[in-house]
Each structure stands twice: as structure tokens, then as C-alpha cells.
Amino acid sequence: MNAPEPSPASTYGGEVETLAVEGNTGRLFPVASLLQQHAQKILSQDRELSLQRVVLDYDEAEHILEFRGVVAHHLPQLISTYRRSLVLVQELLRQHSPASLLSSSFHPLEDPSFAYQYVVPKPLYELFQGPLQVGSHVPFSALSKIYPTNPERGRGWSLELGAMAASIQPWNSLPLEGAASQIALLQAMGWMFNLLTANSPFLQGTLSDKRDYRLEVWGDHGLLASSRYLTDLALTKNLPTRPAGLTDYYRYVLRQQRPLVLPLRKETGSANEYKYTFLGIIQPNDTREFNALTYLQMDQVRAVDIETGEEQDVHPSVAHLFNGFDFLYYPRYGARIRLHLPEADQLDPKLFAQAVESRNEPLFHSLLRQAKVQTGFLCAEGRIPATVLPTHTHPGWERFSIPFVLQTALVRSQREVFTFLASTPLTWYDLAHRLPSLCNERTQGFSACVKGINATELARQIWALARQRLTEEEVACVNNEIEEILDTRMAPAEEQVALFETLSQRTTKPSAFRQVIEHCSMI
């Protein structure tokens, strides 16, 4: 079967996060700002990257490098751009430091509190966790206004685990009419991404019971577990039922989101403005119902300029919830929608909220068009894949490419895959909730079964359907790597465990871990 040509309107993007480690010790390596800036200059001047500007930044900590900013109309071009960027930065680290990029998405040895001392002082983090011990940017007087009770807690989140983690977040543009079904399929397929890419089975020098411990960052005992708001844990869940339309998706997401920050009117020129420059909403009582939909139906709220501490009245706007500020949903095993509406501030916020609450899909679509979604974007952002880099054992780029290629294949084949899934006894809960948890259990993984259906065989059938919607050039990005992983039932996590167990029989545990880290270092 010949794959249909991708829509010329389709775009591809995403972010790649990587951990930097010291070669001799294997410990996390904070990349100095001068070295990061030097790397950015090299990326900006590289001839092979002249058509795409790759932004190199820090994620939560100085040892987590984030590659972003690439938008392509051709999937192989996107993958090639990030490949080239990673090679250039790896070469620079080797030349000017003892560091290397790590093909693991959660550091196998480090203590989270140690990792967090290298946190990048972004003001948003202080609203999440409270004042930083060093480099605080939010005056305590401003924090006290945002949180009238126990301001030192911030929102009550514990960000330490996040300072240990990295991931790949592929983006695919979605058509308005098919977006709900496509995001539903990605949420139903989170287990498959985990099955193929899991690569962090260790925790603080011990073998954990998870194939990818990074996903525990967003678990019931992860960084949101200590939040002052009970609804925050729902922000890490897939939808409870399959969404029939976009209003089903947003009804769940916006009901769980308690607004925290608002954009300033002035332009900052920063792609990550929401982390640095914003107004903080003065929060109602912790137990009072206050979510994005109730916010849109209010006449005004009080907010605080985090730089000056000055209070001001703000009239709610749909623009406050999107256009870079739609980050307060972190599905642990799924994907989320990112939405940019160039004229969102022209919409009636109360009408927008009513369209969502009443599940009025035609009205909702009309409002998105009115806000010029066609000149903005509506994208799926995958949240599951681990960052798998070339190593001595697997020197190719096929494993790195799996998240981008698989997500693209699923987005295009959602009708065929859902038709196939309807022929099985599996429910939405089985796919979006049970299978993801089972597949990440080290004792289950490729052997996980639900209602007599084995996850490996299910993945094999789904991939056979989905890959038919790819071009030959797109399939070539992964070659037969997905089939190989499924045939051998060995993803990076299983290979790391096998190596560690072999090494542990002939050397000390610390030495075994150092050798595992060396094995996972990018070549």
C-alpha cells in the first residue's frame, strides 16, 4: 500500500531535553552559562542549520539542556535538524568540559535535593514551590499577596524530582475538525511510547520497579502530591473518558486548572515569557472552587506584578489561558493540546466558558476560528517519550526518532487504529489508564496483558496499521527498529537492567552504575 502524501499544511516540531553528566564520575554536570551561550552561537552559525533556528536553553536545571524552536513542514527535516544540533553540542561538551549527553531520561544515581541546587532561577518555580534559597526573583511581599496563607509554600509543589528528568516532546499540527479524535488516540497510546522508549529503570543508585522512573515525577507521589490544591493531581491524568469533541477535552482540562499566572501586556521577546515575566493572580481561599472556567466568567480579579509587587485589577480574557500559558496540564501517560489564538483577546470570555461547559462543539469551533486559530496553531504535544541518544551499543538515530515518527503515524491513522481497537474488548480505561501503568512496571513491561491481550502483540498490530500512513523517507528514520524492539522485547530499559545485573556479579555496585552511565553516554 502506498502511503498518501502528508498534507502540505502539516507542521512538525517539538522539544528535546537531555541530561548532561560528568564523564569521570557520572554525576550531573551543570553547564555554565558561558558554555551554553557558546553552544547557541555554534548552532546559530552552522550552515546545515541555516534554514532552522534551534534554541538551546536550560529546562529546570543547568544540567538539563533543552533544544527547541524548530518548526518544519517535512518530518525528516525536523529530525535531521535536532540530530545535527545534538551532535554539535555533544562535540562542544567533549572539547571544553568533561561532560557528555546522557541517553537516559532520569539520572540513575543522583539525589533529587542535590540536583535541585542547580535549578535555574525562573520566577514561575517560586510560585510553584516557594522562594529559592539562592537567586530568588520574586519578592516575598509579592508572594504573600498571591498566597495570603502560608506564602512560603508557594503552590506546594516539590520540584526536586523534575531536576532529575528529561524527555522528548514531539509536536504535530492538528486540523480543527479531527483534533479531538487525534488527541484521544495519543492519550490511548501512551503505553506504546513507554514500551518502546523507556530508558531510566534506576533511582538513586538502586534498581527501581519501574522501566522509566521519570514518569513517577508526575505520579501520585510525585511533585504535585504535596500541592495545596487537591485538584492539582488531576492535572497529571489522562481524560477519564474518550473525548467526542474538543469541548470534552477542554471541559476536563479547564475544570482542573486553577489559574496562577497571567501574561503582561508588554512584549518581552521571550519564547518562555510565562516562566519569567507575568502577573500572579491573588488566590482565593485554598478550598474555594476556582478554575479556568469560573475565572473566565468573573468580571475581574486582582493580580500582582511579580517584579514590583503592585496590585492591579485584571479583566479575564481567553488569551490568558492559551498562547504559551496553557501549560498547567501534565498528562503523565498521554499527550496534550497546545493552542495559539492570535486574536483570543477579542473573544467574549463568558461565551467561551459557556461553550465548553455546555459542550457546544459548533460554537466552540466558531470561536476558535474567530480568534484566528488558522493563523495560529492547534498542536498535539506528546508527553511520554524518553530521550534515547546514540550509544556505542546502538550508534544509529533510529531510537531517537521513534517518538516523532510514531506520533506522526498515529495522528494520521487515527480512524484505522480506532476501528481496529473497537474490534477488541479493550475500553478507554484499559488503554488510557491500565495499560500505561502495567507497561511501565519492570515485572510486566512487554508481557503486560489486559483482558487476554498482550501489549507487545497489540503494539505490533497498531504499528503495522499506522506505518502505512508514512512515506518511505519517514519510515527510513526508524527503519525496522520498532519491529526489532518488539521482537526481542528489549527496549533501552531492559538492556540497562541486563547490563547492570551482569556487571554487579563481577564488580562493586558503584562501579557497576558508573559503567552503566558510561554505556548510556552519547557517542
C-alpha positions as CSV (number, residue, x, y, z in Angstrom):
1,M,0.0,0.0,0.0
2,N,1.4,3.4,-1.0
3,A,1.2,6.0,1.8
4,P,-0.8,9.1,1.0
5,E,1.3,12.3,0.8
6,P,1.2,14.3,4.1
7,S,-1.0,17.4,4.0
8,P,1.1,20.4,2.8
9,A,-0.4,22.3,5.8
10,S,1.0,19.8,8.3
11,T,3.8,21.0,10.5
12,Y,6.1,19.2,12.9
13,G,8.0,20.4,15.9
14,G,8.8,19.6,19.5
15,E,11.4,19.8,22.2
16,V,14.3,17.6,23.1
17,E,15.6,17.6,26.7
18,T,18.9,15.9,27.6
19,L,20.8,15.4,30.8
20,A,24.5,16.4,30.9
21,V,26.8,14.2,33.0
22,E,30.5,14.3,34.0
23,G,32.4,11.6,32.2
24,N,34.6,10.5,35.0
25,T,32.1,10.3,37.8
26,G,28.8,10.0,36.0
27,R,27.3,12.8,38.2
28,L,25.1,15.5,36.8
29,F,27.1,18.3,35.2
30,P,25.8,21.9,35.4
31,V,26.6,23.5,32.0
32,A,27.9,27.0,32.7
33,S,26.1,29.8,31.0
34,L,29.1,30.9,29.0
35,L,29.4,27.4,27.6
36,Q,25.6,27.3,26.9
37,Q,25.9,30.6,25.1
38,H,28.9,29.4,23.1
39,A,26.9,26.3,22.1
40,Q,24.0,28.5,21.0
41,K,26.3,30.6,18.9
42,I,27.7,27.5,17.1
43,L,24.1,26.3,16.4
44,S,23.2,29.7,15.0
45,Q,26.2,29.8,12.7
46,D,26.1,26.2,11.5
47,R,25.4,26.1,7.7
48,E,23.4,22.8,7.9
49,L,21.1,24.6,10.4
50,S,20.8,27.8,8.4
51,L,17.1,27.2,7.5
52,Q,16.1,26.5,11.0
53,R,17.0,28.4,14.2
54,V,17.5,25.9,17.0
55,V,17.1,27.5,20.5
56,L,19.4,25.9,23.2
57,D,18.2,26.7,26.7
58,Y,18.1,25.2,30.1
59,D,15.0,23.4,31.3
60,E,14.5,23.2,35.0
61,A,18.2,22.9,35.9
62,E,21.6,23.8,34.5
63,H,22.3,20.2,33.7
64,I,19.1,19.8,31.6
65,L,19.7,21.2,28.1
66,E,16.6,21.9,26.1
67,F,16.6,22.0,22.3
68,R,13.5,23.7,20.8
69,G,12.2,26.2,18.3
70,V,12.2,24.1,15.2
71,V,9.1,24.0,13.0
72,A,9.2,22.0,9.8
73,H,6.8,21.1,7.0
74,H,8.8,17.9,6.5
75,L,9.2,15.4,9.3
76,P,12.7,14.0,8.3
77,Q,13.9,17.6,8.2
78,L,12.8,18.2,11.8
79,I,14.6,15.0,12.9
80,S,17.7,15.8,10.9
81,T,17.8,19.3,12.5
82,Y,17.7,18.0,16.0
83,R,20.2,15.3,15.2
84,R,22.7,17.8,13.9
85,S,22.2,20.1,16.9
86,L,22.8,17.3,19.4
87,V,26.0,16.2,17.6
88,L,27.3,19.8,17.7
89,V,26.6,20.3,21.4
90,Q,28.0,16.9,22.3
91,E,31.2,17.7,20.4
92,L,31.4,21.1,22.2
93,L,30.9,19.5,25.6
94,R,33.7,16.9,24.9
95,Q,36.1,19.7,23.7
96,H,35.5,22.2,26.5
97,S,34.4,20.1,29.5
98,P,34.5,16.6,30.9
99,A,30.7,16.3,30.2
100,S,28.6,14.2,27.8
101,L,24.9,14.0,27.0
102,L,23.2,11.0,28.6
103,S,20.9,8.5,26.9
104,S,18.7,8.2,30.0
105,S,15.8,10.4,31.0
106,F,16.3,10.1,34.7
107,H,19.6,10.1,36.4
108,P,20.3,6.7,37.9
109,L,22.4,7.8,40.9
110,E,21.8,11.4,41.9
111,D,19.8,12.6,44.9
112,P,17.0,15.0,43.9
113,S,17.9,17.5,46.5
114,F,21.5,17.7,45.1
115,A,20.1,18.1,41.6
116,Y,17.8,20.9,42.6
117,Q,20.6,23.1,43.8
118,Y,21.3,23.7,40.1
119,V,17.8,24.8,39.4
120,V,17.5,27.7,37.0
121,P,16.0,30.7,39.0
122,K,12.9,31.1,37.0
123,P,10.2,33.2,38.9
124,L,7.5,30.7,38.0
125,Y,9.2,28.0,40.1
126,E,9.0,30.2,43.1
127,L,5.2,30.4,42.7
128,F,5.2,26.6,42.5
129,Q,7.5,25.8,45.4
130,G,8.2,28.9,47.3
131,P,11.3,31.2,47.5
132,L,14.6,29.8,46.2
133,Q,17.4,29.8,48.8
134,V,19.7,31.4,46.3
135,G,18.8,33.7,43.4
136,S,15.2,34.4,44.3
137,H,13.5,36.7,41.8
138,V,10.0,37.1,43.4
139,P,9.9,39.5,46.4
140,F,8.3,37.7,49.4
141,S,5.9,40.6,49.7
142,A,4.6,39.7,46.2
143,L,4.4,36.0,47.1
144,S,2.5,36.9,50.3
145,K,-0.1,38.7,48.2
146,I,-0.6,35.9,45.7
147,Y,-0.9,33.3,48.6
148,P,-2.4,35.1,51.6
149,T,-1.9,32.0,53.7
150,N,1.4,30.1,54.1
151,P,3.1,32.0,51.2
152,E,6.4,30.3,51.9
153,R,4.8,27.1,50.5
154,G,4.0,28.6,47.1
155,R,1.6,26.3,45.4
156,G,3.0,23.5,47.4
157,W,4.7,21.6,44.6
158,S,8.0,19.7,45.1
159,L,10.2,20.4,42.1
160,E,13.2,18.4,43.1
161,L,12.3,15.3,41.1
162,G,11.9,17.4,38.0
163,A,15.5,18.4,38.3
164,M,16.5,14.8,37.5
165,A,14.4,14.3,34.4
166,A,14.4,14.9,30.6
167,S,12.2,13.8,27.8
168,I,11.3,14.3,24.1
169,Q,8.0,16.2,23.4
170,P,7.1,15.8,19.7
171,W,4.6,18.3,18.3
172,N,2.1,17.7,15.4
173,S,-0.2,20.2,14.0
174,L,-3.9,19.1,14.1
175,P,-6.9,20.1,11.9
176,L,-9.7,21.6,13.9
177,E,-12.2,19.0,12.8
178,G,-10.1,16.0,13.6
179,A,-8.2,17.2,16.6
180,A,-10.3,15.6,19.3
181,S,-10.1,12.1,17.9
182,Q,-6.3,12.5,17.3
183,I,-5.5,13.7,20.8
184,A,-7.8,10.9,22.1
185,L,-5.7,8.3,20.2
186,L,-2.4,9.7,21.6
187,Q,-3.8,9.6,25.1
188,A,-4.8,6.0,24.4
189,M,-1.4,5.1,23.1
190,G,0.8,6.5,25.8
191,W,1.7,2.9,26.9
192,M,3.1,2.2,23.4
193,F,5.6,5.1,23.6
194,N,6.7,4.0,27.0
195,L,7.0,0.4,25.9
196,L,9.4,1.4,23.0
197,T,11.4,4.2,24.6
198,A,11.6,3.6,28.4
199,N,15.3,4.1,29.5
200,S,15.5,5.0,33.2
201,P,14.9,2.0,35.4
202,F,17.1,3.2,38.3
203,L,16.5,5.5,41.3
204,Q,19.3,6.9,43.5
205,G,21.6,4.0,43.0
206,T,19.0,1.3,43.2
207,L,17.1,-0.8,40.7
208,S,13.5,0.5,40.8
209,D,10.4,-1.3,40.0
210,K,9.7,1.0,37.0
211,R,11.0,0.8,33.5
212,D,11.0,4.6,33.2
213,Y,11.2,6.2,36.7
214,R,11.0,9.6,35.1
215,L,7.2,9.1,34.7
216,E,6.9,8.9,38.5
217,V,7.7,12.7,38.6
218,W,4.1,13.1,37.6
219,G,2.7,10.2,39.7
220,D,0.5,10.2,42.7
221,H,3.6,10.6,44.9
222,G,5.5,12.9,42.6
223,L,6.0,16.7,42.5
224,L,2.3,17.6,42.7
225,A,1.4,15.3,45.6
226,S,2.1,18.0,48.2
227,S,0.1,20.7,46.4
228,R,-2.1,22.9,48.5
229,Y,-4.9,22.3,45.9
230,L,-6.5,18.8,45.8
231,T,-7.5,19.2,42.1
232,D,-3.8,19.6,41.0
233,L,-3.3,15.8,41.0
234,A,-6.0,15.6,38.3
235,L,-3.6,17.7,36.1
236,T,-1.4,14.6,35.6
237,K,-4.3,12.3,34.5
238,N,-5.5,11.3,31.0
239,L,-9.1,12.1,30.4
240,P,-11.5,9.8,32.3
241,T,-13.5,9.1,29.1
242,R,-12.7,9.3,25.4
243,P,-13.4,12.9,24.2
244,A,-16.0,13.1,21.5
245,G,-15.1,16.7,20.7
246,L,-12.7,19.4,21.8
247,T,-15.2,20.7,24.3
248,D,-14.9,17.3,26.1
249,Y,-11.2,17.7,26.3
250,Y,-11.3,21.3,27.5
251,R,-14.2,20.7,29.9
252,Y,-11.9,18.3,31.8
253,V,-8.7,20.2,31.5
254,L,-10.1,23.7,32.3
255,R,-12.1,22.4,35.2
256,Q,-9.0,21.1,36.8
257,Q,-6.8,24.1,36.1
258,R,-6.6,26.7,38.9
259,P,-5.2,29.8,37.1
260,L,-2.0,31.1,38.6
261,V,-0.2,33.5,36.2
262,L,-1.3,35.9,33.5
263,P,0.7,37.5,30.6
264,L,1.9,41.1,30.9
265,R,0.7,43.4,28.1
266,K,4.3,44.4,27.2
267,E,6.3,42.3,24.8
268,T,9.3,40.6,26.3
269,G,10.6,38.9,23.2
270,S,11.0,35.7,25.2
271,A,9.6,32.4,24.0
272,N,9.3,31.3,27.6
273,E,7.7,34.5,28.9
274,Y,5.4,32.6,31.2
275,K,8.4,31.4,33.2
276,Y,10.0,34.8,33.7
277,T,7.6,37.8,33.4
278,F,4.0,37.7,34.4
279,L,1.3,38.7,36.8
280,G,0.4,36.4,39.6
281,I,-3.3,36.0,40.4
282,I,-4.2,36.6,44.0
283,Q,-5.5,33.2,45.0
284,P,-8.9,32.7,46.7
285,N,-9.1,30.5,49.8
286,D,-7.5,27.1,49.1
287,T,-10.7,25.2,49.5
288,R,-12.8,27.6,47.3
289,E,-13.7,26.4,43.8
290,F,-11.6,28.4,41.4
291,N,-10.7,27.1,38.0
292,A,-10.1,28.3,34.5
293,L,-13.8,28.2,33.6
294,T,-15.0,30.0,36.7
295,Y,-12.2,32.5,36.1
296,L,-13.5,33.3,32.5
297,Q,-16.9,34.1,33.9
298,M,-15.7,36.6,36.5
299,D,-15.8,40.3,35.9
300,Q,-12.4,40.9,37.3
301,V,-9.6,39.5,39.5
302,R,-6.8,41.0,41.5
303,A,-3.3,40.3,40.3
304,V,0.2,41.2,41.4
305,D,3.2,42.3,39.3
306,I,5.9,39.9,40.5
307,E,8.7,42.4,39.8
308,T,7.2,45.4,41.6
309,G,4.6,43.8,44.0
310,E,2.0,46.3,42.8
311,E,-1.6,45.1,42.7
312,Q,-4.0,45.7,39.8
313,D,-7.4,44.7,38.5
314,V,-7.5,42.4,35.6
315,H,-10.4,41.5,33.3
316,P,-10.4,37.8,32.4
317,S,-9.5,37.0,28.8
318,V,-9.3,33.8,26.8
319,A,-5.8,34.9,25.9
320,H,-4.8,34.4,29.5
321,L,-5.3,30.6,29.2
322,F,-3.6,29.9,25.8
323,N,-0.8,31.4,23.7
324,G,2.0,29.9,25.8
325,F,0.1,30.0,29.1
326,D,-1.7,26.6,28.5
327,F,1.0,24.7,30.3
328,L,-0.9,23.7,33.5
329,Y,-1.9,20.2,32.3
330,Y,0.8,17.5,32.6
331,P,-0.7,14.1,31.5
332,R,1.6,11.5,32.8
333,Y,0.9,8.9,30.2
334,G,-0.6,10.9,27.4
335,A,-0.5,14.0,25.2
336,R,-1.9,17.4,25.5
337,I,-3.1,20.1,23.1
338,R,-1.2,23.4,22.8
339,L,-3.3,26.2,21.3
340,H,-2.2,29.6,20.0
341,L,-5.0,32.0,19.1
342,P,-3.7,35.3,17.7
343,E,-7.0,37.2,18.5
344,A,-8.0,35.4,21.6
345,D,-8.4,38.7,23.4
346,Q,-11.3,39.6,21.0
347,L,-13.4,36.7,22.3
348,D,-16.2,37.0,24.9
349,P,-14.6,35.0,27.8
350,K,-18.0,34.2,29.3
351,L,-19.3,32.9,26.0
352,F,-16.2,30.8,25.6
353,A,-16.6,29.2,29.0
354,Q,-20.3,28.6,28.3
355,A,-19.5,26.8,25.0
356,V,-17.1,24.5,26.9
357,E,-19.4,23.8,29.8
358,S,-22.4,23.1,27.6
359,R,-20.3,21.0,25.2
360,N,-21.5,23.2,22.3
361,E,-18.9,22.0,19.7
362,P,-20.1,24.1,16.7
363,L,-20.0,27.3,18.8
364,F,-16.6,26.3,20.2
365,H,-15.2,25.8,16.7
366,S,-16.7,29.1,15.6
367,L,-15.0,30.9,18.5
368,L,-11.6,29.3,17.7
369,R,-11.9,30.4,14.1
370,Q,-13.0,33.9,15.2
371,A,-9.8,34.0,17.2
372,K,-7.8,33.2,14.0
373,V,-6.7,29.7,15.0
374,Q,-6.0,29.2,11.3
375,T,-3.1,31.6,11.5
376,G,-2.0,30.4,15.0
377,F,-1.7,26.8,15.8
378,L,-3.5,23.8,17.2
379,C,-1.0,21.1,18.1
380,A,-0.6,17.8,19.9
381,E,2.3,17.6,22.3
382,G,3.4,14.2,23.3
383,R,4.4,13.8,27.0
384,I,5.7,10.2,27.3
385,P,8.8,9.5,25.2
386,A,12.2,9.2,26.8
387,T,15.3,10.8,25.2
388,V,17.2,8.0,23.6
389,L,20.5,9.0,22.1
390,P,23.1,7.1,20.0
391,T,25.5,5.0,22.1
392,H,28.2,2.5,21.4
393,T,25.7,-0.3,21.5
394,H,23.2,1.4,19.3
395,P,25.1,4.1,17.3
396,G,22.2,4.9,15.0
397,W,19.5,7.5,15.3
398,E,16.5,5.2,14.9
399,R,15.6,5.0,18.6
400,F,15.9,8.8,18.9
401,S,13.5,9.2,16.0
402,I,10.8,6.8,17.3
403,P,8.7,9.4,19.2
404,F,8.4,11.8,16.2
405,V,7.7,9.1,13.7
406,L,5.3,7.1,15.8
407,Q,3.3,10.1,16.9
408,T,3.0,11.3,13.3
409,A,1.9,7.9,12.2
410,L,-0.8,7.7,14.9
411,V,-2.1,11.2,14.2
412,R,-2.6,10.3,10.5
413,S,-4.1,6.8,11.1
414,Q,-6.5,7.6,14.0
415,R,-9.5,6.3,12.1
416,E,-7.9,3.0,11.2
417,V,-6.5,2.5,14.6
418,F,-9.7,3.3,16.5
419,T,-11.6,1.0,14.1
420,F,-9.1,-1.8,15.0
421,L,-9.3,-1.1,18.7
422,A,-13.1,-1.3,18.5
423,S,-12.8,-4.9,17.5
424,T,-11.0,-5.7,20.8
425,P,-12.5,-5.9,24.3
426,L,-10.3,-3.0,25.4
427,T,-12.1,0.0,26.9
428,W,-10.9,3.6,27.1
429,Y,-9.9,3.0,30.7
430,D,-7.9,-0.1,29.7
431,L,-6.0,1.9,27.1
432,A,-5.5,5.3,28.7
433,H,-5.1,4.2,32.3
434,R,-4.5,0.5,33.0
435,L,-2.0,-0.4,30.1
436,P,0.2,2.6,30.7
437,S,0.7,1.7,34.4
438,L,1.3,-2.0,33.6
439,C,3.7,-1.4,30.8
440,N,5.9,0.8,33.0
441,E,6.2,-1.9,35.6
442,R,9.5,-3.7,35.3
443,T,8.0,-7.0,36.1
444,Q,5.3,-6.5,33.4
445,G,6.6,-4.4,30.5
446,F,6.4,-6.3,27.2
447,S,4.5,-9.1,29.0
448,A,1.7,-6.8,30.2
449,C,-1.8,-8.2,29.4
450,V,-5.3,-6.7,29.8
451,K,-8.3,-8.9,29.1
452,G,-6.1,-11.5,27.5
453,I,-4.5,-9.1,25.1
454,N,-0.7,-8.8,25.2
455,A,0.8,-5.3,25.0
456,T,3.6,-6.3,22.7
457,E,1.3,-8.0,20.2
458,L,-1.1,-5.1,20.4
459,A,1.7,-2.7,19.7
460,R,2.8,-4.8,16.7
461,Q,-0.7,-4.7,15.1
462,I,-1.1,-1.0,15.7
463,W,2.3,-0.2,14.3
464,A,1.5,-2.3,11.2
465,L,-1.6,-0.2,10.6
466,A,0.0,3.2,11.5
467,R,3.2,2.9,9.5
468,Q,1.1,2.6,6.3
469,R,0.4,6.3,6.6
470,L,4.1,7.2,6.5
471,T,6.2,7.9,3.5
472,E,9.2,5.8,2.7
473,E,11.5,8.6,3.8
474,E,9.7,8.9,7.1
475,V,9.8,5.1,7.8
476,A,13.5,5.2,7.0
477,C,14.0,7.4,10.1
478,V,13.3,4.4,12.2
479,N,14.0,1.6,9.7
480,N,13.0,-1.7,11.5
481,E,13.9,-0.5,15.0
482,I,10.3,-0.7,16.3
483,E,9.9,-4.2,15.0
484,E,13.3,-5.2,16.5
485,I,12.3,-3.9,19.9
486,L,9.0,-5.7,19.9
487,D,10.6,-8.9,18.6
488,T,13.3,-9.0,21.2
489,R,11.2,-7.4,23.9
490,M,14.2,-5.3,24.8
491,A,13.9,-1.5,25.0
492,P,16.7,0.6,26.4
493,A,15.4,-0.1,30.0
494,E,15.7,-3.8,29.6
495,E,19.2,-3.5,28.1
496,Q,20.3,-1.3,31.0
497,V,18.9,-3.7,33.6
498,A,20.6,-6.7,31.9
499,L,23.9,-4.8,31.8
500,F,23.7,-3.8,35.4
501,E,22.9,-7.3,36.6
502,T,25.9,-8.7,34.6
503,L,28.3,-6.0,35.9
504,S,27.1,-6.4,39.5
505,Q,28.2,-10.1,39.5
506,R,31.9,-9.1,38.9
507,T,32.3,-5.6,40.4
508,T,31.1,-3.3,43.1
509,K,27.7,-1.7,42.9
510,P,29.1,1.9,42.5
511,S,31.4,0.7,39.8
512,A,28.5,-1.1,38.0
513,F,26.5,2.1,38.0
514,R,29.4,4.2,36.6
515,Q,29.8,1.7,33.8
516,V,26.0,1.8,33.1
517,I,26.2,5.6,32.8
518,E,29.2,5.3,30.5
519,H,27.3,2.8,28.4
520,C,24.4,5.4,28.2
521,S,26.7,8.3,27.3
522,M,26.2,9.6,23.8
523,I,28.9,8.8,21.3
